[in-house]
Amino acid sequence: MRIDLHTHSNVSDGTETPSELMRAASAAGLDVVALTDHDQTSGWDEAAAQARKLGLGFVPGMEITCQDAHGISVHLLSYLHDPTYQPLLDELDRALNSRIIRARRIVDLLAEDYPISWDLVGEHCLPGSTVGRPHIADALVAAGVVENRNEAFANILSSRSRYYVSHPAVNPATAVQLVREAGGVPVFAHPKASARGRVVPDSTFYEMIDAGLAGVEVHHRDNTAEGKAWLLDLAAEHDLIVTGSSDYHGTGKLNRLGENLTEPGMLQRIIDEGTGTQTSI
């Protein structure tokens, strides 16, 4: 069974609709796929309906934007949580507002040196979608500043760039607690992806584990080899779920569906622990 538990549609920063994404997953030979758009679940119904037509197993999920006490960005995957749980929705609303403020500030800084504007960024977002750096990257591509998103994130939009702007976000341990309260299964996304920027210290992992962290996304193209080994040791020590996935964004990134996979036994643990909503496997 081929299982990919981290993908994005154009509800957040992917380039395909939820239906198109499910068709692409089926064409890639996947048996089960999770939709994990940033801070939103509005693509679930469309994706689930298309998955049923294709005979594809579907896991509803979300990727929550967090920031630890050291100011380091953390992404938390949530599977099978109740999408109507109000305390989590309130936190997501705060995160969305801060992302918009942050994105506007980044665009203002970029506009000092490059032919980019907020209107141009808006052309690369669906109404109501989560605005973020990927959309800014798309605007930079359209303006001819860079060739693709990967080049943008490696240079102009990296956390080491003078155009980088941090933003307040929910503490990851708090996010873990909220996901658990909503009946979801929290998994730390690409936690050793040092190429993306700073990696959290060990203390952040232990705080998240104490709060109820269920798993870690080990098999991801952005985790280093040393990081993967460390994560596997951590998972063994604390009986954490180990996942693997593509973090697919359509044509927005080089990541390909199914390039990393999750073992069926690990998916079953997610299904067994998730009580907030239903999956179709």
Secondary structure, DSSP 8 states (H G I E B T S, - for coil): --EE--B--TTTT-SS-HHHHHHHHHHTT-SEEEE--BT--TTHHHHHHHHHHHT-EEEEEEEEEEE-TTS-EEEEEEES--TT-HHHHHHHHHHHHHHHHHHHHHHHHHHTTSS--HHHHHTTS-TT----HHHHHHHHHHTTS-SSHHHHHHTTTSTTSTT------B-HHHHHHHHHHTT-EEEE-STT-GGGS----HHHHHHHHHHT--EEEEE-TTS-HHHHHHHHHHHHHHT-EEEE---B-GGGSS--TTSS---HHHHHHHHHH--SS--B-
